[in-house]
Amino acid sequence: MQQFSQVNGIGQVELGGAALPAVRVDLQPGPLNKYGIGLEDIRAALAATNADSPKGYLNQGNQRFQIYTNDQATVAEQYRDLTIAYRNGAAVHLQDVANVSNSVENVNNAGLFNGKRAVLVILHPSPSANVIQTVDEINAMLPRLAAALPPSIHMQVALDRSQSIRGALSDTERTLFIAVLLVVGVVFVFLRSVRSTIIPGIAVPVSIIGTFGPMYLLGFSLDNLSLMALTIATGFVVDDAVVVVENTQRHLEDGMEPLAAALRGSAEVSFTVLSMSLSLIAVFLPILLMPGVMGRLFREFAETLSITILISLAISLTTTPMLCAMFLRHDAEAAKRPSRFKHALESGFNWLERRYETSLTWALRHARLVGLILVCTVGLNIFLFVVVPKGFFPEQDNGLIIGNIQADQSISFALMSKKLTELQTIVQDDPGVATVSGFTGGRSTNSGFLFIQLKPLSVRKVSATAIVARLRKPLAAIAGTQTFMVPAQDLRVGGRQSNAEYQYTLLSDDPAALYAWMPKIVAALKQNKNLLDVNSDLQQGGLETDIVINRTVASAYNITPAEIDNTLYDAYGQRS
């Protein structure tokens, strides 16, 4: 754990199905009663066994000796001969009244990986961590850690959340590359000149690459939002370059020299390009000023897009005119003898122009009908806006399902461990599941967690939501437990983990009213057929044994409530 916590980007390391090593002392009531030794006597003796205080030093001639003693007991062998009391002149040792063994602090822990006993090491990234870089550092250190472990212990990666991030970034990068190619291709089709196409082909990548500098200064990273902004900006930044190129080409066709045409052409459209860029930025201004979670979420998107447009503006008024002066030429003879390709494009454009002229003439002759169609279209849009399902974000399928197991509050740890094994077996038998890891115990004995890694989508053929629906019925057949499974989402809003995608937090100044209304609300929500896995984290149904202290009698024997509590904890708890 210590080596994992030292990796840059790791915020928390959590263990599932394990506890810290310790010496375990299981007391035997029979021998204790025989020797007349109380539980508090044992606890006091154990507490006095270890000490950690200065012992001083000795000076002998020119040397100084630091004094150390064996006042620290760390293994079971050192505790077994500990003298607890004396009876009939003989010492009573700890091993006479208890079983002493090397164990762990809490034995109520169980972890499984694909049905085998395991200890789960769960790594949580820090808020500002580069997840991919952090995962790469962890993968690099795993062989070294595995070599230091005994041969009987095997280390295996159960879940890797960076795979979905890598896949999403790869898809977005591919989309960005295709978008640049399509934009350059469309420009070539309409300009019908290789020289004219080279200029936007240079301006677009330079504008995108130039955005990386301000992104770095603002602390942004290449994530889905920033890459989406760059992809959308591809269609915006090409407009500025095309406007300058077309105006410069027009002056070249009028007989001007390339340098003069570039200077005059860019000067004429400079205000137009400026107004276009500022208008585009103004469209995204509401996103920049949006408050709350949505504002924080989309601010990086809006700022990246705005920066790209501003850089494109600067390039279109500086670099693009320079490129026009270097590359653009007007060949009058070639214009008179166009190639077959250019002739085919020109014929196609002429045909489109004639069709547009025909349709425009018809629309102007039937103005009332066109107006009626416009009104109906607007009305249809309003109707569709009302009836189309709405949500915050679409559900993501990143190949990971999180399962939360809730059992009866009175369940024992032994039975809960058995239930975990049964549930994991059912999940593992599903054809779409690759690996299953889970654990129970620790802070709560009636709950557990499952981490389900799915096979690639090309293999399983169905979504994570469909697998959850498929597993819901067989998991519900396990009596005494409820298993709530949700596809893991990279984007989570809310400070608490829940058993479903949506949660409501109820607050009240009156705990009695809160406890009374919570079951009623849950029961009412379960009546809605559109809702699944309705549950509550309110747990007040556990079994308990109440011990009533007779304070008068206890006082007569000089026994305080604190001593009674300590004795009960010694007998039935796991004191550490």
SVG drawing of the C-alpha trace seen along z (x, -y; Angstrom):
<svg xmlns="http://www.w3.org/2000/svg" viewBox="-51 -47 89 71">
<polyline fill="none" stroke="black" stroke-width="0.4" points="0.0,0.0 2.8,-2.4 4.4,-2.1 1.1,-2.6 0.3,-5.7 3.7,-7.2 2.7,-7.1 2.1,-10.5 -1.7,-10.9 -2.9,-8.4 -5.2,-10.1 -6.2,-7.1 -5.4,-3.4 -8.1,-1.1 -8.0,2.6 -10.9,4.9 -11.1,8.3 -8.1,7.7 -7.0,6.0 -3.7,5.0 -1.5,7.7 -1.8,8.2 -1.4,10.7 -4.8,12.1 -5.7,13.2 -8.8,15.4 -9.7,15.8 -11.1,19.1 -13.9,18.6 -13.2,21.9 -9.6,21.3 -10.4,17.7 -13.1,18.9 -10.8,21.5 -8.0,19.0 -10.5,16.2 -9.0,13.8 -11.2,11.0 -11.2,9.8 -10.0,6.3 -7.0,8.0 -6.0,9.5 -6.4,6.1 -4.3,4.3 -1.6,6.9 -1.5,6.7 -1.5,2.9 1.5,2.9 3.4,5.4 4.5,2.8 6.2,-0.5 7.9,-3.1 9.7,-5.7 13.3,-7.0 15.7,-4.8 18.7,-7.2 22.3,-6.5 25.7,-5.6 29.0,-7.4 32.1,-5.3 35.4,-7.0 35.2,-8.4 32.1,-6.5 28.4,-6.9 25.9,-4.0 22.2,-4.5 20.1,-2.2 17.4,0.0 15.3,2.8 13.0,5.5 9.9,3.6 8.1,4.1 6.3,7.4 5.4,7.9 4.7,11.6 2.5,14.2 5.5,16.1 6.5,13.1 3.0,12.9 2.4,16.5 4.7,16.5 3.3,13.2 2.5,13.5 -1.1,12.5 -1.4,13.3 -0.1,15.6 -2.2,18.3 -1.1,20.6 2.4,19.2 2.6,20.1 2.6,17.8 -0.4,17.9 0.7,17.2 -1.4,15.8 -1.2,19.1 -2.9,20.8 -6.1,18.8 -6.1,17.9 -5.2,19.0 -2.5,16.6 -1.8,16.5 -0.4,14.3 -3.5,13.0 -5.2,9.7 -7.0,6.9 -10.4,7.8 -11.2,11.3 -14.6,10.2 -13.2,9.5 -13.6,11.6 -12.4,10.8 -12.9,12.8 -11.6,12.6 -13.2,14.9 -14.3,17.1 -10.9,17.4 -9.8,15.8 -8.2,12.5 -7.2,9.1 -8.4,6.2 -6.2,3.2 -8.4,0.3 -6.6,-2.8 -8.4,-6.1 -6.9,-9.0 -6.5,-12.5 -8.8,-15.2 -6.1,-16.7 -4.4,-13.4 -3.5,-12.5 -5.2,-9.1 -3.5,-7.6 0.0,-8.6 -0.8,-7.4 -1.9,-4.0 1.2,-3.7 3.4,-4.3 1.5,-1.7 1.8,0.9 5.5,0.2 6.0,1.0 3.8,4.1 6.5,6.5 8.9,5.3 6.2,5.7 5.3,9.1 8.9,10.3 9.1,9.3 6.0,11.4 6.2,15.1 5.6,17.5 2.2,18.5 0.8,15.0 -0.2,13.9 -0.8,10.3 -3.3,9.5 -5.1,6.4 -8.8,6.9 -10.0,3.5 -8.4,0.8 -10.6,-2.3 -8.1,-4.0 -9.1,-1.6 -12.4,-3.5 -10.6,-6.8 -8.0,-5.7 -10.7,-4.4 -12.7,-7.6 -9.6,-9.7 -8.7,-7.5 -12.1,-7.8 -12.1,-11.6 -8.6,-12.0 -9.7,-9.9 -12.8,-12.0 -10.7,-15.2 -8.4,-13.9 -11.3,-12.8 -12.9,-16.2 -9.8,-18.0 -9.6,-15.8 -13.3,-16.3 -13.0,-20.1 -9.9,-20.3 -11.7,-18.0 -14.8,-20.1 -12.7,-23.2 -10.9,-21.5 -14.2,-20.5 -15.6,-24.1 -12.3,-26.0 -11.3,-23.5 -7.6,-24.4 -4.8,-22.5 -2.9,-25.7 -6.0,-27.3 -6.7,-24.2 -3.1,-24.1 -3.7,-27.3 -6.8,-26.2 -5.0,-22.8 -2.2,-24.6 -4.3,-27.2 -6.6,-24.6 -4.0,-22.4 -1.9,-25.4 -5.0,-26.9 -5.7,-23.7 -2.0,-23.1 -1.7,-26.7 -4.5,-26.2 -2.4,-23.7 -0.3,-26.5 -3.1,-28.5 -4.7,-25.2 -1.5,-24.3 -1.4,-27.8 -5.0,-27.4 -4.4,-24.0 -6.5,-22.1 -5.9,-18.6 -6.6,-16.6 -9.9,-15.1 -13.2,-14.4 -14.5,-18.0 -11.4,-19.8 -11.0,-17.4 -14.7,-17.8 -14.2,-21.6 -11.3,-21.2 -13.3,-19.0 -16.2,-21.4 -13.8,-24.3 -12.4,-22.6 -15.5,-23.8 -15.3,-27.3 -11.6,-28.0 -11.7,-27.1 -14.2,-29.8 -11.8,-32.6 -9.1,-31.2 -11.6,-30.5 -12.9,-34.1 -9.4,-35.5 -8.4,-33.0 -11.5,-33.6 -11.1,-37.4 -7.4,-37.2 -8.2,-34.8 -10.7,-37.3 -8.1,-40.1 -5.6,-37.7 -8.2,-37.0 -8.5,-40.8 -4.8,-40.9 -3.2,-42.0 0.2,-40.6 0.1,-37.9 1.5,-40.2 -0.7,-43.1 -3.7,-40.8 -3.0,-39.3 -2.6,-42.6 -5.7,-44.1 -7.8,-41.0 -7.0,-40.5 -7.6,-44.3 -11.0,-44.2 -12.3,-41.3 -10.5,-41.9 -13.5,-43.5 -15.7,-40.7 -13.4,-38.0 -13.3,-39.9 -17.0,-40.2 -17.5,-36.5 -15.0,-35.3 -16.5,-37.6 -20.0,-36.4 -19.0,-32.8 -17.4,-33.6 -20.5,-35.4 -22.6,-32.3 -20.6,-30.4 -20.5,-33.3 -23.6,-32.0 -21.8,-28.7 -18.8,-30.6 -21.1,-32.4 -23.2,-29.4 -23.2,-28.8 -23.2,-25.6 -22.1,-22.1 -23.0,-22.6 -20.9,-25.7 -17.9,-24.0 -18.3,-21.1 -18.5,-23.0 -16.2,-25.9 -13.2,-24.0 -15.2,-23.2 -16.3,-26.8 -12.9,-28.4 -11.0,-25.9 -13.4,-26.6 -13.1,-30.4 -9.3,-30.3 -9.2,-28.3 -11.4,-30.8 -9.2,-33.7 -6.1,-32.0 -7.8,-31.3 -8.6,-35.0 -5.0,-35.9 -3.8,-33.4 -6.3,-34.4 -5.1,-38.1 -1.4,-37.3 -0.3,-33.8 -3.1,-33.3 -2.3,-36.4 1.4,-35.4 0.5,-31.9 -1.7,-33.5 1.2,-35.6 3.4,-32.5 1.1,-29.9 -1.7,-31.5 -1.2,-32.1 -3.6,-33.0 -3.1,-31.0 -5.4,-32.5 -4.6,-29.7 -5.5,-27.0 -8.7,-28.7 -9.7,-28.6 -8.9,-24.8 -10.1,-23.2 -9.4,-19.6 -12.1,-16.9 -12.3,-16.9 -12.8,-20.6 -15.3,-20.5 -17.3,-17.8 -17.4,-19.8 -18.4,-23.0 -21.2,-21.1 -22.4,-19.7 -22.4,-23.1 -24.3,-24.6 -26.9,-21.9 -27.4,-22.6 -27.7,-26.3 -30.4,-25.7 -32.3,-23.4 -32.0,-26.0 -33.3,-28.7 -36.3,-26.5 -37.2,-25.8 -36.7,-29.4 -39.0,-30.6 -41.7,-28.1 -41.4,-29.2 -41.8,-32.8 -44.9,-32.1 -46.5,-30.1 -45.5,-32.4 -48.5,-31.6 -48.0,-27.8 -44.3,-28.2 -45.3,-30.4 -47.8,-27.7 -45.1,-25.0 -42.8,-27.2 -45.4,-27.6 -46.1,-23.8 -42.3,-23.1 -42.0,-25.4 -45.0,-23.8 -43.6,-20.3 -40.3,-21.3 -42.1,-22.5 -44.1,-19.3 -40.9,-17.2 -39.1,-19.2 -41.9,-18.4 -42.2,-14.6 -38.5,-13.8 -37.1,-12.1 -34.7,-14.3 -31.8,-13.6 -28.6,-15.1 -26.1,-12.9 -26.6,-9.7 -25.7,-6.5 -22.1,-5.5 -21.0,-1.9 -17.3,-1.7 -17.3,2.0 -17.6,1.8 -20.5,2.5 -20.5,1.7 -22.7,3.9 -23.7,3.1 -24.9,6.0 -27.4,5.3 -28.4,8.1 -30.5,8.3 -29.0,6.2 -28.9,9.2 -26.9,11.4 -23.7,12.9 -20.4,12.5 -20.1,16.2 -23.5,16.2 -22.7,13.0 -19.4,14.5 -21.4,17.4 -23.9,15.1 -21.0,13.1 -19.7,16.4 -23.1,17.3 -23.7,13.9 -20.3,13.8 -20.8,17.3 -24.0,16.1 -22.3,13.0 -19.3,15.0 -21.5,17.4 -22.9,14.6 -21.4,14.8 -20.7,11.1 -18.6,11.0 -14.8,11.2 -13.8,10.9 -15.6,10.4 -14.0,9.2 -15.8,8.4 -15.4,8.0 -17.5,7.8 -16.8,7.1 -14.8,4.3 -17.0,1.4 -20.3,3.3 -21.0,7.0 -24.3,6.8 -23.0,5.2 -20.6,5.9 -19.4,4.7 -18.9,6.3 -16.7,4.9 -17.6,6.5 -15.4,6.2 -17.2,6.9 -15.9,8.4 -15.3,6.0 -18.5,4.8 -17.6,6.6 -17.6,9.9 -20.6,9.5 -22.8,7.8 -25.1,6.2 -24.8,3.1 -23.9,2.9 -27.5,1.9 -28.8,5.1 -26.4,7.2 -27.6,5.6 -31.2,6.3 -30.2,9.9 -28.6,10.5 -31.3,8.8 -33.6,11.9 -31.1,14.6 -29.5,12.3 -32.9,11.6 -33.3,15.4 -30.6,15.4 -32.8,15.1 -31.9,12.5 -29.9,10.2 -30.5,7.4 -27.9,6.6 -28.1,3.2 -26.0,2.9 -25.3,-0.2 -23.0,-0.7 -20.0,-2.8 -19.9,-6.3 -16.8,-8.4 -18.9,-11.5 -20.6,-11.5 -22.4,-14.4 -23.0,-14.3 -20.9,-13.8 -22.3,-10.4 -22.1,-7.0 -25.5,-5.3 -27.1,-2.1 -28.7,-3.7 -28.0,-6.4 -30.3,-8.9 -30.6,-9.7 -32.6,-12.0 -31.3,-13.1 -33.9,-13.8 -33.2,-16.2 -35.2,-16.9 -34.7,-18.6 -36.9,-15.9 -35.3,-12.4 -38.5,-10.7 -40.4,-12.3 -37.5,-11.4 -37.6,-7.7 -41.3,-7.6 -41.6,-9.1 -38.6,-7.4 -40.3,-3.9 -43.5,-5.6 -41.6,-7.4 -39.7,-4.3 -43.0,-2.3 -44.6,-4.9 -41.7,-5.1 -41.8,-1.3 -45.3,-1.5 -44.0,-3.4 -43.4,-0.8 -40.9,-3.1 -38.5,-2.9 -36.2,0.0 -34.0,0.8 -35.7,-1.7 -33.9,-1.5 -32.9,-3.5 -29.7,-3.6 -31.8,-4.0 -31.1,-0.8 -32.9,-0.4 -34.0,3.2 -31.0,4.9 -31.3,7.3 -29.9,6.1 -29.5,7.4 -30.2,4.8 -28.4,5.1 -30.0,3.1 -27.5,2.1 -28.8,2.1 -26.9,-1.0 -27.6,-0.5 -26.2,3.0 -23.3,2.1 -22.5,-0.8 -22.6,1.5 -19.9,3.6 -17.9,0.5 -18.5,1.3 -18.9,-1.6 -20.8,-1.6 -17.5,-2.2 -16.0,1.0 -19.1,2.9 -18.8,1.5 -15.1,2.4 -15.7,5.9 -18.5,6.4 -16.3,5.1 -13.4,7.4 -15.7,10.4 -17.7,9.7 -15.8,7.1 -12.5,7.0 -10.4,4.7 -7.2,3.4"/>
</svg>
